[in-house]
Amino acid sequence: MAHLFEALKLRDVQLPNRIAVSPMCQYSCTDGMANDWHLVHLGTRAVGGAALVFTEATAVAPEGRISPQDMGLWSDRHIEPLARIVRFLHEQGSFAGMQLAHAGRKASTRRPWEGEGLLPESEGGWRRVVAPSAIPFSETYPRPQALAEAEIHEVVDAFAAAARRAARAGFDVLEIHSAHGYLLHEFLSPLANRRDDQYGGSFENRTRIVRELVAAVRKVWPERRPLFLRISSTDWVPGGWDVEQSVELARQVRALGVDLMDCSSAGIVPGAKIPLGPGYQTAFAERIRREAGIATGAVGLITEPTQADHIIRTGQADLVLLARQMLRDPHWPLRAARELGQPQSWPVQYLRAAPPGSPARKPIEAGIVSSSRS
């Protein structure tokens, strides 16, 4: 049985362990450009031993950003700042993941620490916010305009174009964000999609844009590199998207070239009653993995090494993605390895901080590494 520190091979990418840094918005860009904050933020998690480090949700169009400070990949000028980050992640032995996104009706909002809800055009917001249907997320969010069919095709093209740029920047893994109430999830859920054309109504119609988008991205994303799809496995609301539909979608996109389902939940409507607790979404990853025959990632309140190791050892998921815990403890993978009795690959610059007697300290204890500096 696999364990947390066993390698995971997905196409030509072999992750050295099963720990990934989940995409986490930093709201720190100007005009979508990655900067030194992102280099240090993401690079620190690579130094800490994560096998795969994802960027934040990266918009495929300017109006697809959640806030004006979100990262973007809608133009070629975004490539080099991201490539710089990729190079550093690779130097630390980590693989680089890019998450592509469109915020849909949750776009043009303020940064979390500046309040919530609509950011008007007079303060830097967008003139137009789009969605499958003209239904706002809540009273404090903008009222979106329903996308015309031609505009849906433009969204698909924008994801494909951004995927090409991600490949040029050197990313190893690509993830399509179809969760948390953003545009693609809005199409999936009957709570946000009231269309009566080929993109609304039945399951086949509501999932059409995701299938088209996966197919378009897979055509331009290198065949040897893995493709992930993040979904909200359930809306936690009666009449919404649910795990049964998630299983069927996973079967369909697996045939189109998706290698792993990143199994989150919720976000489509405010006020959903979510039974929060350690690993509360892991059961979705386990069921989708078993019934759809596809690799899955577990995410959500995974904080302890034994918990993460148990998820892998019991076959609930193939990968664990940590978010807030990685903000609290950037070197969580090194701590996890120590607690689980696994070899620790400490950076040579940090060997003096490795626990006495651990394999990571052997070069120092053998006198191989100079100790002239404290």
Helices and strands as residue ranges (DSSP letters): E 8-10, E 13-15, E 19-21, H 36-47, E 52-59, G 62-64, G 76-78, H 79-91, E 95-101, G 104-106, G 112-114, G 121-123, E 130-131, E 145-146, H 149-169, E 173-178, H 183-188, H 203-206, H 208-220, E 227-232, H 243-256, E 260-264, H 282-292, E 295-299, H 305-313, E 319-322, H 324-328, H 332-339, G 348-353, G 359-361, H 362-365
